[in-house]
Amino acid sequence: MAEARALYHQIMRTARSYPSVKRDKVIASIRDEFRENMREADPAKVEKMVAEAREGLAALRQQCGLNVSGDISYAYDAALQPPKR
C-alpha cells in the first residue's frame, strides 16, 4: 500500500509537466483510477495494478522528456545538425 501511494505521488508530480493541453484531463483520469482501486484487497490484483502504474510512469516520463529517474533527458541527434561548410 505504501508503494502504491508513493507511486501515485510520483505519477502526479510527473503528470504536472505533461506537455499537452489535455494535461488537466490526464491528471483527473489518473486520480480517478487510483481512487477507484484504492480499496482493492486482493494482493495479486494490487501487484498487477502497481506493475501497470510503474509502466505508465515510465511512459509518462518519456513523453515529458524525463529519464527513468525523473531528471530532464537531453538527446543529441546528429541528423538534425546543419551540414558543415
LODO-703537 format. One line per field, with one value per atom (N, C-alpha, C): residue in three letters; atom name; x, y, z. Coordinates in steps of 0.001 Angstrom, whole numbers, plus 500000, padded with zeros to 6 digits. Example, Ala and Ser with C-alpha at 12.3 -4.5 7.8 and 13.67 -1.06 7.14 Angstrom:
REM residues 2
rest: [ALA;ALA;ALA;SER;SER;SER]
atom: [N;CA;C;N;CA;C]
east: [513190;512300;513200;512850;513670;512900]
north: [494310;495500;496700;497750;498940;500030]
up: [507800;507800;507800;507080;507140;507870]
***
This chain:
REM residues 85
rest: [MET;MET;MET;ALA;ALA;ALA;GLU;GLU;GLU;ALA;ALA;ALA;ARG;ARG;ARG;ALA;ALA;ALA;LEU;LEU;LEU;TYR;TYR;TYR;HIS;HIS;HIS;GLN;GLN;GLN;ILE;ILE;ILE;MET;MET;MET;ARG;ARG;ARG;THR;THR;THR;ALA;ALA;ALA;ARG;ARG;ARG;SER;SER;SER;TYR;TYR;TYR;PRO;PRO;PRO;SER;SER;SER;VAL;VAL;VAL;LYS;LYS;LYS;ARG;ARG;ARG;ASP;ASP;ASP;LYS;LYS;LYS;VAL;VAL;VAL;ILE;ILE;ILE;ALA;ALA;ALA;SER;SER;SER;ILE;ILE;ILE;ARG;ARG;ARG;ASP;ASP;ASP;GLU;GLU;GLU;PHE;PHE;PHE;ARG;ARG;ARG;GLU;GLU;GLU;ASN;ASN;ASN;MET;MET;MET;ARG;ARG;ARG;GLU;GLU;GLU;ALA;ALA;ALA;ASP;ASP;ASP;PRO;PRO;PRO;ALA;ALA;ALA;LYS;LYS;LYS;VAL;VAL;VAL;GLU;GLU;GLU;LYS;LYS;LYS;MET;MET;MET;VAL;VAL;VAL;ALA;ALA;ALA;GLU;GLU;GLU;ALA;ALA;ALA;ARG;ARG;ARG;GLU;GLU;GLU;GLY;GLY;GLY;LEU;LEU;LEU;ALA;ALA;ALA;ALA;ALA;ALA;LEU;LEU;LEU;ARG;ARG;ARG;GLN;GLN;GLN;GLN;GLN;GLN;CYS;CYS;CYS;GLY;GLY;GLY;LEU;LEU;LEU;ASN;ASN;ASN;VAL;VAL;VAL;SER;SER;SER;GLY;GLY;GLY;ASP;ASP;ASP;ILE;ILE;ILE;SER;SER;SER;TYR;TYR;TYR;ALA;ALA;ALA;TYR;TYR;TYR;ASP;ASP;ASP;ALA;ALA;ALA;ALA;ALA;ALA;LEU;LEU;LEU;GLN;GLN;GLN;PRO;PRO;PRO;PRO;PRO;PRO;LYS;LYS;LYS;ARG;ARG;ARG]
atom: [N;CA;C;N;CA;C;N;CA;C;N;CA;C;N;CA;C;N;CA;C;N;CA;C;N;CA;C;N;CA;C;N;CA;C;N;CA;C;N;CA;C;N;CA;C;N;CA;C;N;CA;C;N;CA;C;N;CA;C;N;CA;C;N;CA;C;N;CA;C;N;CA;C;N;CA;C;N;CA;C;N;CA;C;N;CA;C;N;CA;C;N;CA;C;N;CA;C;N;CA;C;N;CA;C;N;CA;C;N;CA;C;N;CA;C;N;CA;C;N;CA;C;N;CA;C;N;CA;C;N;CA;C;N;CA;C;N;CA;C;N;CA;C;N;CA;C;N;CA;C;N;CA;C;N;CA;C;N;CA;C;N;CA;C;N;CA;C;N;CA;C;N;CA;C;N;CA;C;N;CA;C;N;CA;C;N;CA;C;N;CA;C;N;CA;C;N;CA;C;N;CA;C;N;CA;C;N;CA;C;N;CA;C;N;CA;C;N;CA;C;N;CA;C;N;CA;C;N;CA;C;N;CA;C;N;CA;C;N;CA;C;N;CA;C;N;CA;C;N;CA;C;N;CA;C;N;CA;C;N;CA;C;N;CA;C;N;CA;C;N;CA;C;N;CA;C;N;CA;C;N;CA;C;N;CA;C;N;CA;C;N;CA;C;N;CA;C]
east: [500821;500000;500863;501922;502807;503483;503818;504448;503477;502221;501214;501024;501034;500869;502059;503266;504468;504450;504019;503935;502904;501787;500755;501331;502082;502662;503684;504477;505446;504729;503668;502911;502275;501662;501016;502037;503189;504240;504702;504877;505320;504233;502983;501870;501737;502163;502089;502971;503971;504833;504494;503347;502913;502663;503347;503265;502053;500875;499670;498602;497715;496591;495595;495716;494833;495410;496412;497085;496098;495177;494215;493339;492939;492142;492962;494227;495113;495259;495482;495644;494351;493217;491938;491709;492073;491916;492786;494018;494925;494352;493931;493359;492136;491250;490040;490366;491321;491681;492264;493124;493679;492588;491668;490580;489666;489372;488528;489141;490451;491133;491744;491490;492106;491773;490612;490171;490396;491089;491328;492125;491640;492269;493016;492747;493398;494861;495818;497241;497699;497162;497564;497099;495874;495360;496131;496437;497185;498561;499237;500574;500506;499463;499301;499077;498240;497974;499215;500005;501246;502217;502311;503196;502740;501434;500912;501182;501079;501346;502819;503711;505148;505412;504793;504964;504389;503244;502637;503500;504136;505032;506225;506779;507924;507518;506333;505849;505593;505003;504720;506015;507004;508297;508925;508797;509355;508638;507330;506564;506866;507242;507561;509020;509796;511204;512063;511611;512371;512936;514059;514597;513958;514378;513763;513794;514832;514938;514121;513569;512760;513521;514790;515576;515329;515555;515405;516468;516031;516924;517135;518373;518696;519288;518773;519278;519925;520999;521698;521464;520934;520679;521490;522552;523450;522722;521678;520942;520232;519992;519309;520259;521545;522528;522680;522884;523080;524400;524463;525701;526853;528049;529239;529672;530160;530613;532068]
north: [498805;500000;501257;501237;502401;502610;501498;501616;502236;501831;502379;503875;504278;505712;506519;506007;506695;506782;505695;505666;506688;506784;507770;509184;509490;510834;511095;510079;510241;510493;509733;509895;511279;511709;513022;514147;514024;515029;515098;513942;513893;514420;514081;514500;516023;516699;518168;518779;518027;518552;517937;517246;516635;517730;517657;518744;518632;518912;518810;519752;520170;520985;520135;518824;517898;517469;518157;517796;517658;518585;518526;517279;516894;515679;514436;514433;513304;513169;514267;514255;513773;514249;513819;512330;511849;510430;509561;509985;509255;509238;510384;510492;509582;509605;508787;507294;506891;505468;504995;505788;505414;505367;506316;506329;505120;504737;503570;502290;502195;500970;501045;502115;502364;501292;500723;499759;498300;498072;496694;495932;494742;493957;492737;492326;491144;491466;490828;491143;490938;489932;489686;490826;491289;492404;493684;493901;495100;495086;493948;493863;494109;493590;493813;495297;495937;497360;498203;497832;498557;498415;497203;496984;497829;497889;498711;500193;500610;502008;502348;501412;501640;501822;500957;501074;502404;502781;504053;505243;505165;506244;506348;505207;505226;505855;505493;506064;507561;507954;509371;510178;509633;510329;510467;509438;509512;510593;510657;511663;513074;513188;514504;514886;513999;514279;514051;513192;512872;511468;511225;509873;509079;507854;506959;507538;508258;508803;510085;510607;511814;513081;512956;514118;514414;515647;516012;515290;514736;513977;514763;514974;515665;514656;514664;513747;514578;514057;514721;513909;514523;513846;514554;513901;514492;514779;514055;514264;515623;516192;517486;518668;518411;519475;519940;521230;521717;521182;520999;520475;521463;520931;521774;522250;523469;524046;523911]
up: [500000;500000;500000;500788;500833;499480;498808;497495;496493;496564;495653;495895;497148;497469;496953;497153;496669;495140;494504;493053;492553;493246;492908;492945;493993;494118;493009;492653;491565;490238;489999;488753;488688;489787;489787;489609;490244;490099;488645;488025;486634;485702;485989;485128;485069;486107;486092;485010;484544;483483;482124;482034;480780;479747;478608;477624;476698;477224;476410;476953;476067;476505;477287;477198;477910;479260;479730;480985;482141;482281;483389;483306;482102;481928;482257;481878;482186;483695;484371;485829;486495;486042;486611;486383;485222;484907;485817;486032;486921;488335;488810;490158;490311;489314;489366;489389;488558;488507;489838;490440;491735;492800;492771;493764;493609;492371;492121;492679;492623;493035;494431;495125;496424;497459;497400;498411;498007;496914;496460;497517;497879;498939;498415;497184;496618;496285;496982;496766;495314;494637;493249;492344;492551;491753;492048;493322;493702;493048;493084;492478;490975;490334;488897;488604;489414;489204;489471;490478;490766;489598;489044;487891;486698;486465;485372;485625;486878;487214;486998;487336;487087;485600;484777;483326;482821;483368;482986;483363;484535;484967;484027;483641;482714;481379;480875;479608;479751;480866;481105;481174;481864;481944;480572;479752;478405;477593;477700;476972;477456;478725;479290;479064;478443;478199;479421;480326;481531;481405;482057;482052;483185;483380;484361;485768;486127;487481;487653;486548;486641;486294;485935;485539;484062;483666;482259;481453;480331;479466;478175;477824;476585;475613;474419;473401;472290;471745;470658;469400;468389;467135;466058;465601;464624;463310;463009;461772;461762;462908;462985;462870;462890;462804;461360;461155;459774;459218;457920;457312;457488;457674;457814;456440;456410;455120;454936]
***
